[in-house]
Amino acid sequence: SEFASAAPRARMGTLPTAACVLGALLALAAYAAAVHALYAVSEVRELTPAQLGVACFYALVLAAWAGVEAGFLTDKLSPKYTALELTESDAEEQTKFADAASGTDYDAKPVPETA
């Protein structure tokens, strides 16, 4: 499509991905506990396959939603690191360090030529 190349795509980092998985697992555990508690106090003891299927489908939807929300929240609250703009003195220092590594010393006094 025409919008596909308009914005570059970036993957979420490791921390938001981990938060997504953890959020989904916690949501599944909470949902399973709630369904188990409701089943324990219910008078109905026989469930149809359709009821079980809908309960499982809802668990998957709830887990996916909670996981993605946790991942997006973690990504939103994570600090964004950007490169600092170099000043002239920073650029000179980098040049000196690079020259020192290569063996060139610009601060040394010139040796007079003897003829």
KOLGU-4560 file (N, C-alpha, C; in nm, 3 decimals, padded with zeros to 5 digits):
<recs>
<n_xx: 00.084 n_yy: -00.119 n_zz: 00.000 ca_xx: 00.000 ca_yy: 00.000 ca_zz: 00.000 c_xx: 00.088 c_yy: 00.124 c_zz: 00.000 mol: A seq: 1 type: SER>
<n_xx: 00.027 n_yy: 00.237 n_zz: -00.020 ca_xx: 00.102 ca_yy: 00.362 ca_zz: -00.029 c_xx: 00.153 c_yy: 00.407 c_zz: 00.107 mol: A seq: 2 type: GLU>
<n_xx: 00.091 n_yy: 00.362 n_zz: 00.217 ca_xx: 00.134 ca_yy: 00.403 ca_zz: 00.350 c_xx: 00.240 c_yy: 00.311 c_zz: 00.408 mol: A seq: 3 type: PHE>
<n_xx: 00.265 n_yy: 00.199 n_zz: 00.345 ca_xx: 00.360 ca_yy: 00.101 ca_zz: 00.399 c_xx: 00.501 c_yy: 00.157 c_zz: 00.405 mol: A seq: 4 type: ALA>
<n_xx: 00.540 n_yy: 00.236 n_zz: 00.306 ca_xx: 00.675 ca_yy: 00.289 ca_zz: 00.306 c_xx: 00.684 c_yy: 00.426 c_zz: 00.371 mol: A seq: 5 type: SER>
<n_xx: 00.572 n_yy: 00.482 n_zz: 00.418 ca_xx: 00.573 ca_yy: 00.616 ca_zz: 00.474 c_xx: 00.640 c_yy: 00.620 c_zz: 00.611 mol: A seq: 6 type: ALA>
<n_xx: 00.618 n_yy: 00.521 n_zz: 00.695 ca_xx: 00.675 ca_yy: 00.522 ca_zz: 00.829 c_xx: 00.759 c_yy: 00.397 c_zz: 00.850 mol: A seq: 7 type: ALA>
<n_xx: 00.880 n_yy: 00.414 n_zz: 00.901 ca_xx: 00.962 ca_yy: 00.296 ca_zz: 00.928 c_xx: 00.904 c_yy: 00.216 c_zz: 01.044 mol: A seq: 8 type: PRO>
<n_xx: 00.914 n_yy: 00.085 n_zz: 01.035 ca_xx: 00.863 ca_yy: 00.000 ca_zz: 01.141 c_xx: 00.976 c_yy: -00.035 c_zz: 01.236 mol: A seq: 9 type: ARG>
<n_xx: 00.945 n_yy: -00.036 n_zz: 01.363 ca_xx: 01.045 ca_yy: -00.072 ca_zz: 01.463 c_xx: 00.985 c_yy: -00.178 c_zz: 01.554 mol: A seq: 10 type: ALA>
<n_xx: 01.068 n_yy: -00.274 n_zz: 01.591 ca_xx: 01.022 ca_yy: -00.378 ca_zz: 01.683 c_xx: 01.031 c_yy: -00.327 c_zz: 01.825 mol: A seq: 11 type: ARG>
<n_xx: 00.946 n_yy: -00.383 n_zz: 01.910 ca_xx: 00.956 ca_yy: -00.348 ca_zz: 02.051 c_xx: 01.082 c_yy: -00.411 c_zz: 02.107 mol: A seq: 12 type: MET>
<n_xx: 01.135 n_yy: -00.350 n_zz: 02.209 ca_xx: 01.256 ca_yy: -00.400 ca_zz: 02.271 c_xx: 01.230 c_yy: -00.524 c_zz: 02.356 mol: A seq: 13 type: GLY>
<n_xx: 01.334 n_yy: -00.568 n_zz: 02.422 ca_xx: 01.325 ca_yy: -00.689 ca_zz: 02.503 c_xx: 01.236 c_yy: -00.669 c_zz: 02.625 mol: A seq: 14 type: THR>
<n_xx: 01.249 n_yy: -00.555 n_zz: 02.691 ca_xx: 01.170 ca_yy: -00.531 ca_zz: 02.812 c_xx: 01.020 c_yy: -00.523 c_zz: 02.782 mol: A seq: 15 type: LEU>
<n_xx: 00.974 n_yy: -00.447 n_zz: 02.682 ca_xx: 00.830 ca_yy: -00.449 ca_zz: 02.652 c_xx: 00.779 c_yy: -00.586 c_zz: 02.609 mol: A seq: 16 type: PRO>
<n_xx: 00.862 n_yy: -00.662 n_zz: 02.538 ca_xx: 00.821 ca_yy: -00.796 ca_zz: 02.497 c_xx: 00.805 c_yy: -00.887 c_zz: 02.619 mol: A seq: 17 type: THR>
<n_xx: 00.898 n_yy: -00.877 n_zz: 02.712 ca_xx: 00.889 ca_yy: -00.955 ca_zz: 02.835 c_xx: 00.767 c_yy: -00.914 c_zz: 02.917 mol: A seq: 18 type: ALA>
<n_xx: 00.739 n_yy: -00.784 n_zz: 02.921 ca_xx: 00.621 ca_yy: -00.736 ca_zz: 02.992 c_xx: 00.493 c_yy: -00.786 c_zz: 02.926 mol: A seq: 19 type: ALA>
<n_xx: 00.494 n_yy: -00.794 n_zz: 02.794 ca_xx: 00.378 ca_yy: -00.846 ca_zz: 02.721 c_xx: 00.352 c_yy: -00.991 c_zz: 02.757 mol: A seq: 20 type: CYS>
<n_xx: 00.455 n_yy: -01.072 n_zz: 02.756 ca_xx: 00.439 ca_yy: -01.215 ca_zz: 02.789 c_xx: 00.397 c_yy: -01.231 c_zz: 02.934 mol: A seq: 21 type: VAL>
<n_xx: 00.461 n_yy: -01.157 n_zz: 03.025 ca_xx: 00.427 ca_yy: -01.167 ca_zz: 03.167 c_xx: 00.284 c_yy: -01.120 c_zz: 03.193 mol: A seq: 22 type: LEU>
<n_xx: 00.244 n_yy: -01.011 n_zz: 03.128 ca_xx: 00.107 ca_yy: -00.962 ca_zz: 03.143 c_xx: 00.004 c_yy: -01.063 c_zz: 03.095 mol: A seq: 23 type: GLY>
<n_xx: 00.034 n_yy: -01.129 n_zz: 02.984 ca_xx: -00.058 ca_yy: -01.230 ca_zz: 02.931 c_xx: -00.068 c_yy: -01.349 c_zz: 03.026 mol: A seq: 24 type: ALA>
<n_xx: 00.045 n_yy: -01.393 n_zz: 03.079 ca_xx: 00.043 ca_yy: -01.507 ca_zz: 03.171 c_xx: -00.029 c_yy: -01.473 c_zz: 03.301 mol: A seq: 25 type: LEU>
<n_xx: -00.007 n_yy: -01.352 n_zz: 03.351 ca_xx: -00.078 ca_yy: -01.311 ca_zz: 03.473 c_xx: -00.228 c_yy: -01.299 c_zz: 03.448 mol: A seq: 26 type: LEU>
<n_xx: -00.267 n_yy: -01.249 n_zz: 03.333 ca_xx: -00.409 ca_yy: -01.239 ca_zz: 03.300 c_xx: -00.472 c_yy: -01.377 c_zz: 03.290 mol: A seq: 27 type: ALA>
<n_xx: -00.400 n_yy: -01.472 n_zz: 03.229 ca_xx: -00.451 ca_yy: -01.609 ca_zz: 03.221 c_xx: -00.468 c_yy: -01.670 c_zz: 03.360 mol: A seq: 28 type: LEU>
<n_xx: -00.371 n_yy: -01.647 n_zz: 03.447 ca_xx: -00.379 ca_yy: -01.702 ca_zz: 03.583 c_xx: -00.496 c_yy: -01.641 c_zz: 03.660 mol: A seq: 29 type: ALA>
<n_xx: -00.513 n_yy: -01.509 n_zz: 03.647 ca_xx: -00.624 ca_yy: -01.443 ca_zz: 03.716 c_xx: -00.758 c_yy: -01.489 c_zz: 03.662 mol: A seq: 30 type: ALA>
<n_xx: -00.768 n_yy: -01.505 n_zz: 03.531 ca_xx: -00.893 ca_yy: -01.550 ca_zz: 03.470 c_xx: -00.925 c_yy: -01.694 c_zz: 03.511 mol: A seq: 31 type: TYR>
<n_xx: -00.823 n_yy: -01.779 n_zz: 03.512 ca_xx: -00.845 ca_yy: -01.919 ca_zz: 03.553 c_xx: -00.890 c_yy: -01.925 c_zz: 03.699 mol: A seq: 32 type: ALA>
<n_xx: -00.832 n_yy: -01.843 n_zz: 03.784 ca_xx: -00.872 ca_yy: -01.841 ca_zz: 03.925 c_xx: -01.016 c_yy: -01.791 c_zz: 03.940 mol: A seq: 33 type: ALA>
<n_xx: -01.052 n_yy: -01.689 n_zz: 03.863 ca_xx: -01.189 ca_yy: -01.636 ca_zz: 03.871 c_xx: -01.290 c_yy: -01.738 c_zz: 03.820 mol: A seq: 34 type: ALA>
<n_xx: -01.260 n_yy: -01.804 n_zz: 03.710 ca_xx: -01.353 ca_yy: -01.904 ca_zz: 03.656 c_xx: -01.364 c_yy: -02.023 c_zz: 03.752 mol: A seq: 35 type: VAL>
<n_xx: -01.252 n_yy: -02.063 n_zz: 03.811 ca_xx: -01.255 ca_yy: -02.174 ca_zz: 03.907 c_xx: -01.338 c_yy: -02.137 c_zz: 04.029 mol: A seq: 36 type: HIS>
<n_xx: -01.323 n_yy: -02.015 n_zz: 04.080 ca_xx: -01.402 ca_yy: -01.971 ca_zz: 04.195 c_xx: -01.551 c_yy: -01.964 c_zz: 04.162 mol: A seq: 37 type: ALA>
<n_xx: -01.582 n_yy: -01.915 n_zz: 04.043 ca_xx: -01.724 ca_yy: -01.908 ca_zz: 04.003 c_xx: -01.783 c_yy: -02.049 c_zz: 03.985 mol: A seq: 38 type: LEU>
<n_xx: -01.704 n_yy: -02.139 n_zz: 03.930 ca_xx: -01.752 ca_yy: -02.276 ca_zz: 03.912 c_xx: -01.772 c_yy: -02.345 c_zz: 04.047 mol: A seq: 39 type: TYR>
<n_xx: -01.689 n_yy: -02.312 n_zz: 04.145 ca_xx: -01.699 ca_yy: -02.374 ca_zz: 04.278 c_xx: -01.828 c_yy: -02.335 c_zz: 04.349 mol: A seq: 40 type: ALA>
<n_xx: -01.877 n_yy: -02.214 n_zz: 04.327 ca_xx: -01.999 ca_yy: -02.169 ca_zz: 04.395 c_xx: -02.123 c_yy: -02.187 c_zz: 04.308 mol: A seq: 41 type: VAL>
<n_xx: -02.105 n_yy: -02.232 n_zz: 04.185 ca_xx: -02.218 ca_yy: -02.249 ca_zz: 04.094 c_xx: -02.296 c_yy: -02.376 c_zz: 04.127 mol: A seq: 42 type: SER>
<n_xx: -02.426 n_yy: -02.370 n_zz: 04.102 ca_xx: -02.511 ca_yy: -02.487 ca_zz: 04.121 c_xx: -02.506 c_yy: -02.579 c_zz: 04.000 mol: A seq: 43 type: GLU>
<n_xx: -02.469 n_yy: -02.524 n_zz: 03.886 ca_xx: -02.462 ca_yy: -02.602 ca_zz: 03.763 c_xx: -02.327 c_yy: -02.673 c_zz: 03.757 mol: A seq: 44 type: VAL>
<n_xx: -02.328 n_yy: -02.805 n_zz: 03.743 ca_xx: -02.204 ca_yy: -02.882 ca_zz: 03.741 c_xx: -02.172 c_yy: -02.938 c_zz: 03.604 mol: A seq: 45 type: ARG>
<n_xx: -02.264 n_yy: -02.932 n_zz: 03.510 ca_xx: -02.238 ca_yy: -02.982 ca_zz: 03.376 c_xx: -02.232 c_yy: -02.864 c_zz: 03.279 mol: A seq: 46 type: GLU>
<n_xx: -02.121 n_yy: -02.855 n_zz: 03.208 ca_xx: -02.103 ca_yy: -02.747 ca_zz: 03.110 c_xx: -02.101 c_yy: -02.808 c_zz: 02.971 mol: A seq: 47 type: LEU>
<n_xx: -02.160 n_yy: -02.737 n_zz: 02.877 ca_xx: -02.162 ca_yy: -02.784 ca_zz: 02.739 c_xx: -02.028 c_yy: -02.753 c_zz: 02.674 mol: A seq: 48 type: THR>
<n_xx: -01.994 n_yy: -02.824 n_zz: 02.566 ca_xx: -01.870 ca_yy: -02.792 ca_zz: 02.494 c_xx: -01.869 c_yy: -02.647 c_zz: 02.443 mol: A seq: 49 type: PRO>
<n_xx: -01.984 n_yy: -02.594 n_zz: 02.407 ca_xx: -01.989 ca_yy: -02.455 ca_zz: 02.361 c_xx: -01.951 c_yy: -02.359 c_zz: 02.473 mol: A seq: 50 type: ALA>
<n_xx: -01.998 n_yy: -02.385 n_zz: 02.593 ca_xx: -01.964 ca_yy: -02.299 ca_zz: 02.706 c_xx: -01.814 c_yy: -02.304 c_zz: 02.737 mol: A seq: 51 type: GLN>
<n_xx: -01.759 n_yy: -02.424 n_zz: 02.734 ca_xx: -01.615 ca_yy: -02.438 ca_zz: 02.757 c_xx: -01.534 c_yy: -02.371 c_zz: 02.647 mol: A seq: 52 type: LEU>
<n_xx: -01.579 n_yy: -02.385 n_zz: 02.523 ca_xx: -01.509 ca_yy: -02.323 ca_zz: 02.411 c_xx: -01.510 c_yy: -02.171 c_zz: 02.420 mol: A seq: 53 type: GLY>
<n_xx: -01.625 n_yy: -02.116 n_zz: 02.456 ca_xx: -01.634 ca_yy: -01.970 ca_zz: 02.469 c_xx: -01.549 c_yy: -01.922 c_zz: 02.586 mol: A seq: 54 type: VAL>
<n_xx: -01.547 n_yy: -01.996 n_zz: 02.695 ca_xx: -01.465 ca_yy: -01.957 ca_zz: 02.810 c_xx: -01.316 c_yy: -01.959 c_zz: 02.773 mol: A seq: 55 type: ALA>
<n_xx: -01.273 n_yy: -02.060 n_zz: 02.700 ca_xx: -01.132 ca_yy: -02.067 ca_zz: 02.656 c_xx: -01.099 c_yy: -01.957 c_zz: 02.557 mol: A seq: 56 type: CYS>
<n_xx: -01.189 n_yy: -01.931 n_zz: 02.463 ca_xx: -01.167 ca_yy: -01.824 ca_zz: 02.365 c_xx: -01.157 c_yy: -01.689 c_zz: 02.436 mol: A seq: 57 type: PHE>
<n_xx: -01.245 n_yy: -01.664 n_zz: 02.531 ca_xx: -01.242 ca_yy: -01.538 ca_zz: 02.604 c_xx: -01.112 c_yy: -01.527 c_zz: 02.684 mol: A seq: 58 type: TYR>
<n_xx: -01.062 n_yy: -01.639 n_zz: 02.738 ca_xx: -00.935 ca_yy: -01.637 ca_zz: 02.812 c_xx: -00.821 c_yy: -01.595 c_zz: 02.720 mol: A seq: 59 type: ALA>
<n_xx: -00.820 n_yy: -01.647 n_zz: 02.598 ca_xx: -00.714 ca_yy: -01.610 ca_zz: 02.503 c_xx: -00.722 c_yy: -01.463 c_zz: 02.463 mol: A seq: 60 type: LEU>
<n_xx: -00.843 n_yy: -01.415 n_zz: 02.441 ca_xx: -00.861 ca_yy: -01.273 ca_zz: 02.404 c_xx: -00.818 c_yy: -01.183 c_zz: 02.519 mol: A seq: 61 type: VAL>
<n_xx: -00.859 n_yy: -01.218 n_zz: 02.640 ca_xx: -00.823 ca_yy: -01.139 ca_zz: 02.757 c_xx: -00.672 c_yy: -01.139 c_zz: 02.779 mol: A seq: 62 type: LEU>
<n_xx: -00.608 n_yy: -01.254 n_zz: 02.763 ca_xx: -00.463 ca_yy: -01.263 ca_zz: 02.781 c_xx: -00.389 c_yy: -01.180 c_zz: 02.675 mol: A seq: 63 type: ALA>
<n_xx: -00.435 n_yy: -01.189 n_zz: 02.551 ca_xx: -00.370 ca_yy: -01.111 ca_zz: 02.445 c_xx: -00.386 c_yy: -00.961 c_zz: 02.471 mol: A seq: 64 type: ALA>
<n_xx: -00.505 n_yy: -00.920 n_zz: 02.510 ca_xx: -00.529 ca_yy: -00.777 ca_zz: 02.536 c_xx: -00.444 c_yy: -00.728 c_zz: 02.653 mol: A seq: 65 type: TRP>
<n_xx: -00.444 n_yy: -00.802 n_zz: 02.763 ca_xx: -00.367 ca_yy: -00.759 ca_zz: 02.880 c_xx: -00.217 c_yy: -00.758 c_zz: 02.850 mol: A seq: 66 type: ALA>
<n_xx: -00.171 n_yy: -00.857 n_zz: 02.777 ca_xx: -00.029 ca_yy: -00.861 ca_zz: 02.742 c_xx: 00.014 c_yy: -00.745 c_zz: 02.656 mol: A seq: 67 type: GLY>
<n_xx: -00.065 n_yy: -00.715 n_zz: 02.554 ca_xx: -00.030 ca_yy: -00.604 ca_zz: 02.465 c_xx: -00.038 c_yy: -00.471 c_zz: 02.539 mol: A seq: 68 type: VAL>
<n_xx: -00.137 n_yy: -00.454 n_zz: 02.625 ca_xx: -00.145 ca_yy: -00.331 ca_zz: 02.704 c_xx: -00.022 c_yy: -00.316 c_zz: 02.793 mol: A seq: 69 type: GLU>
<n_xx: 00.020 n_yy: -00.423 n_zz: 02.857 ca_xx: 00.139 ca_yy: -00.418 ca_zz: 02.943 c_xx: 00.263 c_yy: -00.385 c_zz: 02.862 mol: A seq: 70 type: ALA>
<n_xx: 00.276 n_yy: -00.445 n_zz: 02.744 ca_xx: 00.391 ca_yy: -00.416 ca_zz: 02.659 c_xx: 00.395 c_yy: -00.272 c_zz: 02.612 mol: A seq: 71 type: GLY>
<n_xx: 00.280 n_yy: -00.220 n_zz: 02.568 ca_xx: 00.275 ca_yy: -00.081 ca_zz: 02.522 c_xx: 00.301 c_yy: 00.016 c_zz: 02.637 mol: A seq: 72 type: PHE>
<n_xx: 00.248 n_yy: -00.015 n_zz: 02.756 ca_xx: 00.271 ca_yy: 00.073 ca_zz: 02.871 c_xx: 00.419 c_yy: 00.074 c_zz: 02.909 mol: A seq: 73 type: LEU>
<n_xx: 00.481 n_yy: -00.043 n_zz: 02.907 ca_xx: 00.623 ca_yy: -00.050 ca_zz: 02.938 c_xx: 00.705 c_yy: 00.027 c_zz: 02.835 mol: A seq: 74 type: THR>
<n_xx: 00.670 n_yy: 00.015 n_zz: 02.708 ca_xx: 00.742 ca_yy: 00.088 ca_zz: 02.604 c_xx: 00.722 c_yy: 00.238 c_zz: 02.619 mol: A seq: 75 type: ASP>
<n_xx: 00.602 n_yy: 00.278 n_zz: 02.655 ca_xx: 00.572 ca_yy: 00.420 ca_zz: 02.671 c_xx: 00.647 c_yy: 00.480 c_zz: 02.790 mol: A seq: 76 type: LYS>
<n_xx: 00.659 n_yy: 00.405 n_zz: 02.899 ca_xx: 00.723 ca_yy: 00.456 ca_zz: 03.019 c_xx: 00.874 c_yy: 00.439 c_zz: 03.020 mol: A seq: 77 type: LEU>
<n_xx: 00.929 n_yy: 00.365 n_zz: 02.923 ca_xx: 01.073 ca_yy: 00.347 ca_zz: 02.916 c_xx: 01.139 c_yy: 00.474 c_zz: 02.868 mol: A seq: 78 type: SER>
<n_xx: 01.253 n_yy: 00.510 n_zz: 02.927 ca_xx: 01.322 ca_yy: 00.630 ca_zz: 02.880 c_xx: 01.377 c_yy: 00.609 c_zz: 02.740 mol: A seq: 79 type: PRO>
<n_xx: 01.367 n_yy: 00.711 n_zz: 02.660 ca_xx: 01.418 ca_yy: 00.705 ca_zz: 02.522 c_xx: 01.554 c_yy: 00.774 c_zz: 02.519 mol: A seq: 80 type: LYS>
<n_xx: 01.652 n_yy: 00.700 n_zz: 02.473 ca_xx: 01.787 ca_yy: 00.754 ca_zz: 02.466 c_xx: 01.814 c_yy: 00.802 c_zz: 02.325 mol: A seq: 81 type: TYR>
<n_xx: 01.863 n_yy: 00.926 n_zz: 02.316 ca_xx: 01.898 ca_yy: 00.982 ca_zz: 02.186 c_xx: 02.044 c_yy: 01.027 c_zz: 02.190 mol: A seq: 82 type: THR>
<n_xx: 02.102 n_yy: 01.036 n_zz: 02.077 ca_xx: 02.241 ca_yy: 01.079 ca_zz: 02.068 c_xx: 02.251 c_yy: 01.228 c_zz: 02.101 mol: A seq: 83 type: ALA>
<n_xx: 02.355 n_yy: 01.263 n_zz: 02.171 ca_xx: 02.378 ca_yy: 01.404 ca_zz: 02.204 c_xx: 02.447 c_yy: 01.472 c_zz: 02.087 mol: A seq: 84 type: LEU>
<n_xx: 02.417 n_yy: 01.598 n_zz: 02.070 ca_xx: 02.480 ca_yy: 01.673 ca_zz: 01.963 c_xx: 02.622 c_yy: 01.710 c_zz: 02.005 mol: A seq: 85 type: GLU>
<n_xx: 02.717 n_yy: 01.686 n_zz: 01.918 ca_xx: 02.857 ca_yy: 01.716 ca_zz: 01.949 c_xx: 02.886 c_yy: 01.864 c_zz: 01.930 mol: A seq: 86 type: LEU>
<n_xx: 02.960 n_yy: 01.921 n_zz: 02.023 ca_xx: 03.006 ca_yy: 02.059 ca_zz: 02.008 c_xx: 03.144 c_yy: 02.056 c_zz: 01.943 mol: A seq: 87 type: THR>
<n_xx: 03.197 n_yy: 02.172 n_zz: 01.913 ca_xx: 03.328 ca_yy: 02.177 ca_zz: 01.849 c_xx: 03.437 c_yy: 02.121 c_zz: 01.939 mol: A seq: 88 type: GLU>
<n_xx: 03.429 n_yy: 02.151 n_zz: 02.070 ca_xx: 03.532 ca_yy: 02.101 ca_zz: 02.161 c_xx: 03.523 c_yy: 01.949 c_zz: 02.173 mol: A seq: 89 type: SER>
<n_xx: 03.401 n_yy: 01.892 n_zz: 02.168 ca_xx: 03.387 ca_yy: 01.747 ca_zz: 02.171 c_xx: 03.448 c_yy: 01.685 c_zz: 02.045 mol: A seq: 90 type: ASP>
<n_xx: 03.426 n_yy: 01.748 n_zz: 01.932 ca_xx: 03.482 ca_yy: 01.697 ca_zz: 01.806 c_xx: 03.634 c_yy: 01.703 c_zz: 01.809 mol: A seq: 91 type: ALA>
<n_xx: 03.692 n_yy: 01.812 n_zz: 01.867 ca_xx: 03.837 ca_yy: 01.822 ca_zz: 01.878 c_xx: 03.893 c_yy: 01.713 c_zz: 01.969 mol: A seq: 92 type: GLU>
<n_xx: 03.823 n_yy: 01.686 n_zz: 02.081 ca_xx: 03.870 ca_yy: 01.581 ca_zz: 02.172 c_xx: 03.866 c_yy: 01.445 c_zz: 02.104 mol: A seq: 93 type: GLU>
<n_xx: 03.761 n_yy: 01.420 n_zz: 02.028 ca_xx: 03.753 ca_yy: 01.292 ca_zz: 01.957 c_xx: 03.866 c_yy: 01.279 c_zz: 01.856 mol: A seq: 94 type: GLN>
<n_xx: 03.900 n_yy: 01.390 n_zz: 01.790 ca_xx: 04.011 ca_yy: 01.388 ca_zz: 01.694 c_xx: 04.142 c_yy: 01.359 c_zz: 01.765 mol: A seq: 95 type: THR>
<n_xx: 04.161 n_yy: 01.421 n_zz: 01.883 ca_xx: 04.284 ca_yy: 01.398 ca_zz: 01.959 c_xx: 04.294 c_yy: 01.252 c_zz: 02.003 mol: A seq: 96 type: LYS>
<n_xx: 04.183 n_yy: 01.196 n_zz: 02.050 ca_xx: 04.184 ca_yy: 01.056 ca_zz: 02.092 c_xx: 04.214 c_yy: 00.964 c_zz: 01.974 mol: A seq: 97 type: PHE>
<n_xx: 04.155 n_yy: 00.994 n_zz: 01.861 ca_xx: 04.180 ca_yy: 00.911 ca_zz: 01.742 c_xx: 04.325 c_yy: 00.924 c_zz: 01.697 mol: A seq: 98 type: ALA>
<n_xx: 04.378 n_yy: 01.046 n_zz: 01.704 ca_xx: 04.517 ca_yy: 01.067 ca_zz: 01.665 c_xx: 04.612 c_yy: 01.000 c_zz: 01.763 mol: A seq: 99 type: ASP>
<n_xx: 04.580 n_yy: 01.004 n_zz: 01.892 ca_xx: 04.664 ca_yy: 00.940 ca_zz: 01.993 c_xx: 04.667 c_yy: 00.790 c_zz: 01.970 mol: A seq: 100 type: ALA>
<n_xx: 04.555 n_yy: 00.736 n_zz: 01.930 ca_xx: 04.551 ca_yy: 00.592 ca_zz: 01.903 c_xx: 04.633 c_yy: 00.557 c_zz: 01.779 mol: A seq: 101 type: ALA>
<n_xx: 04.641 n_yy: 00.652 n_zz: 01.685 ca_xx: 04.716 ca_yy: 00.624 ca_zz: 01.562 c_xx: 04.863 c_yy: 00.664 c_zz: 01.574 mol: A seq: 102 type: SER>
<n_xx: 04.900 n_yy: 00.732 n_zz: 01.686 ca_xx: 05.039 ca_yy: 00.768 ca_zz: 01.707 c_xx: 05.072 c_yy: 00.911 c_zz: 01.668 mol: A seq: 103 type: GLY>
<n_xx: 04.978 n_yy: 00.987 n_zz: 01.618 ca_xx: 05.002 ca_yy: 01.125 ca_zz: 01.579 c_xx: 04.979 c_yy: 01.215 c_zz: 01.699 mol: A seq: 104 type: THR>
<n_xx: 05.072 n_yy: 01.307 n_zz: 01.725 ca_xx: 05.058 ca_yy: 01.398 ca_zz: 01.838 c_xx: 05.062 c_yy: 01.540 c_zz: 01.786 mol: A seq: 105 type: ASP>
<n_xx: 04.946 n_yy: 01.605 n_zz: 01.784 ca_xx: 04.937 ca_yy: 01.740 ca_zz: 01.731 c_xx: 04.977 c_yy: 01.845 c_zz: 01.835 mol: A seq: 106 type: TYR>
<n_xx: 04.981 n_yy: 01.808 n_zz: 01.961 ca_xx: 05.019 ca_yy: 01.904 ca_zz: 02.064 c_xx: 05.171 c_yy: 01.916 c_zz: 02.081 mol: A seq: 107 type: ASP>
<n_xx: 05.244 n_yy: 01.826 n_zz: 02.020 ca_xx: 05.390 ca_yy: 01.829 ca_zz: 02.031 c_xx: 05.444 c_yy: 01.949 c_zz: 01.953 mol: A seq: 108 type: ALA>
<n_xx: 05.553 n_yy: 02.005 n_zz: 02.005 ca_xx: 05.613 ca_yy: 02.119 ca_zz: 01.938 c_xx: 05.687 c_yy: 02.071 c_zz: 01.814 mol: A seq: 109 type: LYS>
<n_xx: 05.680 n_yy: 02.150 n_zz: 01.708 ca_xx: 05.749 ca_yy: 02.108 ca_zz: 01.586 c_xx: 05.901 c_yy: 02.107 c_zz: 01.604 mol: A seq: 110 type: PRO>
<n_xx: 05.962 n_yy: 02.012 n_zz: 01.546 ca_xx: 06.108 ca_yy: 01.999 ca_zz: 01.552 c_xx: 06.165 c_yy: 02.086 c_zz: 01.439 mol: A seq: 111 type: VAL>
<n_xx: 06.256 n_yy: 02.179 n_zz: 01.475 ca_xx: 06.313 ca_yy: 02.263 ca_zz: 01.368 c_xx: 06.401 c_yy: 02.181 c_zz: 01.276 mol: A seq: 112 type: PRO>
<n_xx: 06.393 n_yy: 02.218 n_zz: 01.149 ca_xx: 06.473 ca_yy: 02.146 ca_zz: 01.049 c_xx: 06.614 c_yy: 02.201 c_zz: 01.049 mol: A seq: 113 type: GLU>
<n_xx: 06.707 n_yy: 02.115 n_zz: 01.043 ca_xx: 06.848 ca_yy: 02.159 ca_zz: 01.036 c_xx: 06.898 c_yy: 02.140 c_zz: 00.893 mol: A seq: 114 type: THR>
<n_xx: 06.963 n_yy: 02.240 n_zz: 00.843 ca_xx: 07.010 ca_yy: 02.231 ca_zz: 00.705 c_xx: 07.156 c_yy: 02.217 c_zz: 00.691 mol: A seq: 115 type: ALA>
</recs>
